[in-house]
């Protein structure tokens, strides 16, 4: 048995075909878990099995709009039927379509809230219906963002949805802890994913971003996945209601932006 003790557990990942989602799925499979993959536009199970080097009987791939409660329930039911009762949920699915605050319209706002927040609620409720009451490890990991604590231009809908995700996690921790479900949050910093790739197309832009991170590099999706796997696993059995920021120290740089003309060097 591996250190994480996730062998045989059924782990559902939303937004599973994206950059961070794929890394999380790979991590669970390498730890011996079975994985239910939810995504609006997934590939077929055979191609994913080949990509991850596992047998198809360890994967259940479901095309699912998580903003649709009926679609979520149907997807979880299929995963439960094929793989067994669900032990872990990672609410990773998200969308971001930047727009200035003055140009924010109802459709733009609603679309991001539907995926980034409402979908997480629907999936968490379905998790309860398809997990095993009294199981030794039942865990939800919600993916928020450093954008949920730090305002950024043209990101009102996305940042607000991620701030709400942080509070939703706290609410889940309070209400569902007594039911034996651990709930924690991971807030990523700068990672290159399909959503953020456009910001790194020019080498000079990537270099500028690297310079503002104390570790002087952009995160690898596997590094985020490692954090998620720990929180999801029995090794984090007394970690509940926590938020881990995975950003290479970027959010600790605020004071460095204050001009200090008297400072040496």
C-alpha positions, 0 to 999 in steps of 0.5 A: 500500500502506498503512503497515501492509502488511496488504493481502490478508492473512487475519486471523482474529479470535475474539469478532469480533461483540463490541465490541472484536472488531468494532473489530479486524475493522473495522481489518483491513478498512480496512487492506485485509486479509481477515477470518475472523470467529469468534463463538458468535452472529455475524450473517450475512456479508451484514449484516457486509459491509454494516456494514463497507462491504466485499464479501462475498468479503473476509469469512468468518463462522463460528459457532464455540464455540472451546472445541470443538477440532473446531469450531475446526478446521472453522471455520479450514478454511472460512476457508482455503478461502474466503480463503486461508492465514491470516496473523494470529490475534487471540485476542480471545474472552472471557467474564466472569461475576463471582462471589465466590470463596467461591461459585465452583463448577466449572461457573462456573470451567470455562466461563470457562477453556474460552473465555478460555484453552482456546479460545485454545490450540485457535485457535492450534494451528489457526492453525499448520495453516492458515498458510503455513510460511515466510510473511513475516508470521505473527502471533498477538496474544492479548488478556489484561487488566489484570485478569490482573496486578491482583486484583479482587473477584468476578473469580477465574475471569476474572482467573486466565484472563487471567493464564494467557493472559499466560503462554501468550503467553510460552510461544508466543513461546518455542516458535513464534518459531523457527518464524517465528510472532510472538506478542504480548499486548495487555492492555486497561484500561477500555473500554465493551463488551457485557461491561462495559456494565453498569458504565457504565449510570449516568452517575455510575459512568462519571464515577467510572471516568473520574476514576481514569484519568490520561487522564480518559476511558474508552478507545475500542475503535478505540484498542485495535484500532490497537494490535492491528493494529500488532502483527499487521502486518509493521511490528512484525516484530521485536516478539515476546513483548511485552505492551502495556498499553492503559489510559490509564495506569490501572495506573500509579496505585497509589502515588496511593492512599497517603494523604499527609497531609503533602503540599501541596494 
